[in-house]
Amino acid sequence: MAPEKENKESLTPVSRRLSPFVSTILTSPRTREARRRMAEAVRRLRRAPRRVLYFHQVDDPYSHLAAQVLGNLVSRYDVEAVPHLAGPPPDAAAPERGRLEAFARKDAADVAPGYGLSFPTRGTAPDAALVDRVSSILAGALARGCFLDAAVPAGRALWDGDWAGLERLAADVPPANPSETRCAVEAGSERRRRLGHYLGAMFYYGGEWYWGVDRLHHLERHLRSLDALRAGAGPAFIVSRPDFSRAPVARTDRRLTLEFYVSLRSPYSYISLERVLALPDRYPVDLAPRPVLPMVMRGLPVPRVKRIYIVLDARREAEDAGVPFGRICDPIGRPIERAFSLYPWAKSRGRAAEILLSFGRAAFAEGIDIGRDLGLRTVVERAGLSWEEAREHLDGESWREEIEENRRRLFDMGLWGVPSFRLRGPEGTPDFCTWGQDRIWRVEEEIRRRVGSPATAA
């Protein structure tokens, strides 16, 4: 890494000391509840109905999944859905755009059955002319107030490459002209930007963002706390992640290897660690942690608006996982390099997973500055290692080759973000690769399938 890049990606000592206090306030449940109460007070003062804004990106696979639950959201909760068309995220918020788009198509098809939804498995990008046609039809549907009826069949025709089906829909929903369509997308994109986001498939209510079907349960909990669940709707969420924690495991002689790609600066890596480290206790899996440098230290941008959303979203996900989170001392820059200088040694002592978890807790739950020797010593000793021995390996450079090799492996999988997973084995079976702490259930489901356990979830 060039020295000038390293300096740009490091915090000042003052910023590092303030970071835990600022993040604690930002992510506090009290702050969240105060924001919600204020939003509800303003809504009641205006005598406005509860309105959930939804931002639909036509060629985004996750938007097609989200469109499939819009009708249920309105029928189960006392809300109005206010849909908008929106364009793709800006380049700064979508590094490795080609990889992102290819993964999104594969991932949407992979998770749809578990969520009770549908997505075609062709895996190819939709034709640009089809995207334009769907956009014009949905812009027309917005103008006529029938978006909820048109979005799913339009998306199905798009991803199936079904021109005939699309033209039948156009006969019922007259498309907008190119100028009207462009204005609709630009207006939706601008409203999304002003409200503080950048992705498609986003729900927005009361000052909070919820990404697609993967975060819909958080929105549902919020609405239930407001007594917005309609009478007779029932207790189940519209979409829930499968839970295999109480499902029996078959005995088998098969062994699998799970490669686990993590970053010391990734909140999602941290909140996934305990769950992933517990998998070998339930299954015949050999875990192979593969740490990588954070995205910004690999030259990939993470804009401020994206960092804020990630931290707030990670807090909700951490609460679901029962993981402490929120008192953050950002380890970006030299602290991460110092921490990684100890990783090969910790790995040689059989404590690779333990030191990664100790780093994560220090940085994301306890506000400990791992850039200082005192903080690093706490991390090392809590991982069951000797600080005196650690000092002999501190600030070395031998770690760089392994961390770079892990990055190359990650990119060879078609991925770039963390946490990511590659499940290998049994011999002759294709590798299963996926990305995201919200895909641990898919990793577990695939493990169960490969070892002959029932793939049924609670």
N, C-alpha and C positions, 0 to 999 in steps of 0.2 A: 504494500500500500504506500502511495506517495505521501511524504510528510505533510504536504499542504492539504491533502484530502483528510488526513487524520485530524489535523487541527480544526478543520471546518466541522467535523462530526463529533467534537468533544464539547462538553459543557464547561462553563467556568466554575471555579470552586463555589462561588456564591450561588449560582443557579443550582448546583448539585445539592447544596444544603437546603435550599428552599423547596426543591422538587417534592420531597415527601409531604410537606405541609399543604402545598397547592393541590397535589393529586388526592390527598385525603379529603379535602373539602370538595373537589370536583366529583369524586366518585362516591361520596357519602350517601347512604340511603336517606339521610335527613335532607340533604340537598335535593335529591331526586323527588322526595315527597313534597318539599316546599315548592319545587317547580310545578309539580302536578296540581297542587292545591291552587297555585296562582293561575294556572291555565284554566282550571275549572271555574274559578271565581270570575275570570274575564268572560268565559263562555256564558255563564249564567247572567252576568251583567248585560251582555249583549242579547240575551234571550235567543241564543243560537242553538241549533241541534248539535249533537256530537258528530263531528265530521272527521272521517279518516281519509287523509289524502293518500293516493296511490299513484306511483310513477312507473309507467310501463314503457320499457324499451323493446321495440318490436322484434329485433333480432337477438335478444338476450334469452337464453334458455330458461333462466331462473324466473324471468317475467312470465313465461308461458306457464310454469308451475304455479306462480302466484295468482295468475288470472283464474286458475281453476278453483281457488278457494274464496274469491271475492263474493260470490253469491251466498255461500255459507256464512261468511262474516256478517253480511247484512241481515240474513234471515235469523241468525242466532243472537245478535246483539242489537241494541237500540242505537244504531249508528247510521249515518249516511256515508256511502263511499263516494269520494270525489276523485275520479280518475284523471290522469294527465298522461299525454305522450311525452317522452323525453328521449334525448339522444344518448349515445354512449358516453362513458366517463372521459374526462380529459386525459391527455397522455400522462401527466404528472401523477394521476391517481390510478393509472392502469399500466404499470411497467410490464414489459413482455406481453403486449396486447395479443399477439398471435397465439402464444401459449395459453393465455387466459381464456380466449375464445374457444380454442380446441378443448381445453379441460372442461369448460362449462358445459359444452355439448355432451361430453362423455359422462360428466358427473351428474347432470340432470337426469340422463337416462338411467344411471346407476342407482340413484336414490329414490326416483319416482315410485317404484313398486312398494318400497318400505313406508312411504308416506300415503299410499293409497291413491296416487296420481298417475299420470301417464306422460311419457315422452318418447318419441321414436328413437330407435337405436342406430340409425344410419350413420350418425357421427360426422356428417358433412355440413359445411356452411351453407345456409340457404342462398338461393340465387338472388342477386341484387335486384333484379326486376321484380321478383316476388316480394322482397322486402318493401320496395316502393309501393307496390299494389296494396299490400296489407296495411301499410302506413296510411294510405289514402282512404281505405275503407274504415279504419279505426278513427281517423280524424273526422270522417263523416258520421260515424257512430257517436263520437263525443258531441258533435253539434246537435244530434238528434236525441241525445239522452239515452242511448241504448248500448253503451259500451259494454256493460256487464253481459249482455246477451251475445255480443259479436266477438268479444276478445278471444274466447276459447276456440270456437270454430275457425276463426281467422288464424290463430296460432297453429292449430292442428294442420290446416291446409299449408301454411308456410313450411313447417318442419317436415311434412310429408311430401313436399314438392307438388302439391295437388292444385294445379291451375284450374281445373274444371270445378272443383269444390269452391275455390275462391271466387270464381265468376258467379256461381250460384248465390253465394253470400252477397256479392256486389249487387245482384238484382234486388235483394231485399234491403240492403243498406247502401244507398247511393254514395259512391266515394267522393271525397273532397277533391278539389282540383290541386295541382302541385303547389300553387302559392298558399292556399289555405292549409294544406298539409304541412308545409315548411313552417308556417306561422304557428301552428299547433305544437309542433315539436320544439321550436325555439322558445315558445312561451312556457311550456312545461319544464324544459331544461333550465330556464332562467329562474323559475319559481323554486325548483329543487335547489339550485345554487344559492339563492338568497336564504333559504331555510337551513342550509348547511350540509348538503350532501352532494353525491356525485354518481351513484350507481343507479341502475335500473332495478326493478322489482322491490322498490322501497315503499314501506308504509310509514306514515307520519301522523302522530296524534299527540296533542298536548305538549309539544316541544320535544318529543322523543322519536327516534328513528328505529325501524324494525326491518331487517333485511329478509324479504321473501318468506317462504314457508318455514325456513330454518329458525326464524325468530318470531313466528306468529304466536307461539304460546306466551311469549312475554307480553305482547299486545293484548292477548286474551286475558291474562292475569290483571293487567292494568284496567281493562274494561270491567272485569268482574269486581274489582275493588270499588268501582263506581256504581255497582248494582245495575250495570247495563245489560246483563244477561237476560234475554227474553224468557218469559214464563214458559215452562215446558221444554226448554232447549236441552236440558240434560247436562250432566257434569263433565262429560268428556271434551277435551280440546279438539278443535277441527283437525289439527295435525300434531302428532306427538312423535318424538324419536323413539324407535324401538328400544326396549330395555331388556337385556339378557342376564341381568344380575342374579335373578332367581331361577334361571333355566338350568336344567341338569346338563352335565357334560359327560359325553360318552368316553369310556376308556379306550385308548388306542396306543399303538406303538409308533404312530407317525409323529414326526417332529417337524416343526416349521420354524422359519427365521423371520423375525419382524424387524426391518430396518426403520429407525425412528429418527427423522431429521428435525432438529430443533435449533433455536437461536436463543442466546442469552438475553436478547433485548425484546423478544416477542412475548407479549402478555398471553397470547393463545398457546404458545409453547409451554409456558409455566403452568397454566391451568389444566393442561392436558397431562402433565408429567405423572401425577399420582395415579391417575386412571390407567395410563399406559404401562407404568411400572408394575401395576397389579395384575396385568394380563398373564404373565408367566405363572402366577399362583393358581390360575384357574385352568390354563390350557397348556398343552405341550409345545410351548413357544420359547425360542431362544431370542432374547431381545438384544438388538445391536444399535445402541445410540450412535447417531452420526451428526454431531453439532456442525453448524455452518455459521459464517459471519452474518450479522444483521444486514438487511437489504441496503440500507443507506451506506454501510461500509463496503458493500459490493457495487456501489454506483447506481443503485436503483432508488428513485426519489420516494419519499413518503410525506406528502403535503400536510400542513398543520390540521386542516379540516379532517383529513383521514386519521391522523393520530388521535385527535379528540374523540372521534366516533369509536375507534378501536378500543380505547381505554374505557369508555362508558359501556360499550357492548360487552367487553371482557368482564366488567364488574357483574353484569347480570348473569353471564354464563358461569362465572366463578361461584356465584350464589347457588346456582343450580347444582354445581358439582361439589358444593360444600368445601370450597377452597378459599382460604383467607386471601384477600386482594384489596389493593387500593392505596396503601402507603408506599409510594414508588420513588426510588432513587434511580433515575435513568442511568444505566451503566455505559452508554454509548461512548465509543472512542477507546482511549487508553485503558480504562477499567476492564473492558471486555478482553482486550489483548492480554492484560496481566492475568485475568482469570483463565484464559485459554492456555497460557504458558504452563499452567499447572495440570491441564487436562490429561496429556499423555502419561504423566506420572501417576495421577489418580487412577487412570484406566489400568495401568500396570499393577496397581495394588487392588484391583477388582472393585473399585469404588466409583466408576464412571457415572453410573446412574445417580448415586448418592450425592456426588458433588454437583451435578447439574441441578438436582432438586434443591440443594442447599443454596446454590447461586440464585435460583428462581425465587425462593422464599425471601431471601435477603433483599433482592431488588424490587419485588412486586408486592410484598406483603408487610415488610418490616422497615422499609426505607433505609436500609443499611448501605453505606457507600462502599462498594467492593473495590473502588479505586484506591482506597487507603488500606494500609497494612492491617490496621485494627479490624476493619470490616472483613477483609479477606481472611484474616485469621479465624474470625467467627465462622465463616463459611467452611473453611477447611476442617476445623475441629469438629464442627457439627456433622460433617460427613464421615467422621470416624477416622480422620487422618491426623498426622503429626505436623504441627506448624513448623517446628524446627527442621524437619525433613523437607517440608514444602519450600522453605526459603532457599534451599539448594537448587531448586528448579524454577524459581520465580524469575520472570522477565527473560526467559530464554526464547529462542526462535524455532525450536524443533516442531512446534505445534502446527506451523503454517502449512506444511505439506499435507498433513492429514485433513485439516479443515478445508483446504482447497480441493482435495480429492473428493471429499463429501459433496462439495458444491458441484463438481463435475458429474458425480453420480446423480444428484438431484436434477440437473438439467437434462441428463440423458433419459430420465424418466418423463421428460416433458413438463416438469414442474420447476418452480423457483421459490415458492413461499414455504413457510413453516407454520405449524408442524405438518410434515408430510410423512407418508408411510409407504413401505414396499414389503408386501408379504410374499415370502418365497417358500416353495415346496408344497406338497411332496415333489420328488424328482419327476420331471416331465410335465408339471403343471405350470401354466403361464403365471408370471408374477402379477399380483394385484397391487395397483398403485392408486393412492388417493391423497387428498390434501385437506387439512382442517381439523381442529379439535372437535368440531361438530360432525366429523365422520368417524369417530371412534366406534360408534355403533356399527358402521359398515365394515370396519376392520374386524370387529368381533363376530359379526355375522358371517364374514368370509372365513374366518378361522374355524368357526363351528361347522360350516359346510365342508371344509377340507379335512376335518378330523372325524367327520361322521356324526356330529351332534345335531339334534333337531334345531333347525333355524327358525325357531319360534320365540317370540319375545313377549314380555309381560305387557 
